[in-house]
Amino acid sequence: MTLPPSMDPAAWNAALRDQFEVFLDEHRSALHGSLAGLTEEQARRSLVTSKTTLLGLVKHATFVERVWFDEGVTCRSRKEIGIPDTPDESFDLDDGDTIESVLRAHQEACAASREATSRLALDDLLLGNRRGPLPLRWVYLHVLRELAQHCGHADILREQVLTGTAPRA
């Protein structure tokens, strides 16, 4: 079994920022992995009463990247960025959404996030969030929390998709 990058001893003593980025990338990668080997139908399969699907989770993660690391850093509006106004809308899938296109959009958003934050220090304030100015360190922690929750959701949905089991009543 290969250990995740965060369990590499080099990460244990790395600078805090480097540790944040290792954990963020690990969770980003886990979300990508949730779609590995699935058909388009499986990725879109709705197994819960909310809009949450495996493909929708990755599409939502793209929204998360754009909100926190584009809107937050550049102060551009969601309309200017080309993302939905609300998190709920970010789960909506259209006919053009495929595993390939959603993964590509997410990879591009993650790369843009890394670039947008590369010149910032952990204590630098991101001024574009609707809540007001927030330090980058808080944003890293918040995005990590959100990705971790979505990875857990993805694990459960993937298990249901692959085993054909529905949630118990």
N, C-alpha and C positions, 0 to 999 in steps of 0.2 A: 504494500500500500504506500502510495506517495503522500507525503505530508504536504499540507497547504503551505504557501510561502510564509504565512504569518507564524508558522511553527518552526521555521528555519532559525537557528540560534543567531544568525546575523540580524534578523529582524528584532530580536529581543532587546538588543542594545542600540538599535538604530535611533536616530533623532526622531522626536515625536512626530514631526511632519511626515517623515518617511514611513513610520509605522501606520499613520492614518492612511496614507496612499496604498500601502500594501494591503491593508484590510479592505479598503474600498474596492481595489482592483480584484481582490479575491471574491468579493460578493458580486461584483459586476460579472465576473467570469462564471460564477455559479448560476446566475440567472440565464446566461447564454446556454449553459449546459443543460438547463431544464428543457430546452427545445431540441436537444440532440436526438436524432433518430426518429423524430415524430413526423407523422404525416401532417399536411395542412389541416385536415379535418380534426385530428387529435389536438393540435395546437390551439384550435378555435373552440374546442368542445367546452360547453358550459355545464359545470357540475355543481354550481352553487347558485343561490338566488340572486347574488350581486352580478355585476358585469365582469367579474374576475374570471379570466381564462389564462392559460399559460402564455399565449401570444399577447393578450391584453396586458399581462403583468410586465412583459418586456417593453411594450409600447409605453406603458405608464412610467417605467424606469427612465425612458428617454425624456419624457416630460419632466421628471424629477431632476435630471441632469440639467436640463435647459432652465428650469425655474431657479435652482439654487446657484448654478455656476455661470449662467448667461444673464438672466434677469438680475440676479443678485449682484453680479460683478459689473455688468455694462449699464445697468439701469434702463435697458430697453424694455418696452412693454411686451407682454405676451403676444399681442397682435403683431408687433414688429418682428418678433422671433418666429412667429408662425406656429404657435402652440395653442391648445385650448385654454380657455379662461379658467376652468376649474379642474381639479384633480379627477373628479368623476368622469368628465368628458374624455380624459386622456386614456381611458380603458376602451373607448369605442373603436371597433375595427371596421374598416371599410373594405370594399371588394378588392382594392389594390394592395392591401396588406398581406404579405406573405412572410413565411419564416425568414427567408433571405432578406427581404426589404426591411423588416422590423429589426432584425439583428444588425444590418448595415447601419440603419439610422441610429441605433443605440451605440454602436461602436464609434460612429462619427461624433455623437454627442459626448461620449466619454473622452475622446481625444480632445474635443473643444474644451471640456471642463478642465482637463489637465493643463492645457495651454493657458486658459483664462486665469488659473490660480498659480501658475508657475512663477510669477514675479511677486506674489503676495506672501507676506509673513502670516503666521498663525494668528497674530493679534490684530492684523489689518481688518478694518470694518468693511463689510459688503453693504453698500448703501441702497441697492435696488430692491430689497425685499419689502413686501407689503407690511411686514411687522415693524419695519424700521431698521436702522443699522444693526448688523450682527457681526461678531468676529468670525473670521474664517474657521477657527478651531471649533466653534459651536456648530457651524454649518457642516463641517466634516462629520462631527458626531451625529448630527441629525440625519444626514444622508446615509450614514452607516447604519443607523437604527432603522431607517425606512427600508434600505436594501436587505437588511437581515430579516425583517418581518416578511418582505416579499419573497425571499429565498425560502422561508418556512412554508409560505403559502404554495409556492411552486413545487416544493417537495411533495406536499400532500396531493396537489392536483395531478402531478406527474404519476404518482403511485396509483391514483384512481384511474387515470387514463390508461395506463399500461396493464392494470389488473382487471379493468372493466368493472370495478366496484363503485357503487354509489355511496354517498354518505349515509350513515345510519340515522334513522329517524328518532 
